Amino acid sequence: MTATKEVAYEIVMTSDIFDPDNPELGKMPGGGVSGGTRLVALDEDIERLFGGRIRRYFTINGIAVEYMVLAGGDEHKTIDAVLEVSSRLNRIGTHRVSTPPIGIGGGVLQDVVGMAASLYRRGIPYVRVPTTLLGQIDGAVGAKTGVNFEGARNRLGTFAPPPRTLIDRSLIATLPERQLRSGLGEVLKMALIKDARLFELLEQHGPHLVADRLQDSGALPGSPQPGLEVIRRAISGMAEELQKNLWETDLQRIVDFGHTFSPLVEMRALPELQHGEAVAMGCVYSAVLAANRGLLDTGQRDRIIDVTRRLGLACSHPGFADADLMKQALADTVQHRNGHQHLTLPTAVGETVFVDDITGTELEIASSYMADLLAWTTNADPATEAASAPPAGGLR
């Protein structure tokens, strides 16, 4: 017996999403009519910033909803949080199709609500409203949900694309600067694996993109709306890659670039590191491996380091300088990739190759470089550190 199922989901870009005159937030997936009360899950930051406007939206539009507020942060990305959402769905009397919950918040909330929806009644539709840059350009496009389990990132999870995702760029204007920089870590990943133009935008406008929260408050030479172009290119690039391998039946995925070594460092460092920060370091580490193999010109490696800094992201961390930890991280990834490294390495900005034979010695040399990079960053002049690469002769 064989069976197939067509999966379609829409990603809608809108603005002023909490304006009662904007119909997008209240729409049902597929254009149906709600059959009862819907759960609206908010994370704590969204409740604080927009809770009143969200409640006013649903009241004015006469949409029956109940609210719950969840804690953010990876330390709260747990199976207990999934069960808490499931209990609320049950108490409300959520239907199989006609009362899809709405998740409004960052990536942790989206993963928790999405996983609860995928399990409840063996799967119900839900609506995703990501409010962080990371959520809008990465999580919003994918089909995966997940929670951390026994010290491993996203060890439990499901494939459950929501039929409807709403993206309002203005929401990221409220983000703390560090969260915005973290989101740009995933943008950097997308640029390095497939989009040289995106990398050039980060290189040319990086500090401005951060200061302006990607809102394009003033036109700039070479790109009148760099914030909008960055978001659109990152989303479309991710969608293009995921569409051809949504269920990850092919474990060679270039979008895993930066995610081979970073998950273990990120989990060991919680809550010190944010996800995009760890990914950016993973991108640098892979660039170092590639340069040491002769796959990537050292000038390109240093260019990657420089742009990472221009985004205000750290390039190294003690975890990446620990060769034994890097060996363990690779071993964990090999298990996840069914006995293969499938390690993505850059050969130029926007171009990559897969390798399956990285050695422990190579990891030791790369970790030594990361240790030197960390030491150089620690001792650098804060006034110039973000805009200059380390001296070439000072690193191994």
ABEGO torsion letter per residue (X at the ends): XBBBBBBBBBBBBBBGAABAABAAAABBBGGBBBAEBBBBBBBAAAAAAAAAAAAAAAAAAGBBBBBBBBBBEAAABBAAAAAAAAAAAAAAGBBAAABBBBBBEBAAAAAAAAAAAAABGGEBBBBBBBABAAAAAAAAABABBEBBBGGBBGABBBBBBBABBBBBAAAAAABBAAAAAAAAAAAAAAAAAABAAAAAAAAAAAAAAAAAGGAGABBBBGBABAAAAAAAAAAAAAAAAAAAAAAGABABBAAABGAAAAAAAAAAAOAABBAAAAAAAAAAAAAAAAAAAGABBAAAAAAAAAAAAAAGBBABBAAAABAAAAAAAAAAAAAAAGGBAGBBBBABBGBBBBBAABBAAAAAAAAAAAAAAAAAAAABBAAAAAABBBBAAABX
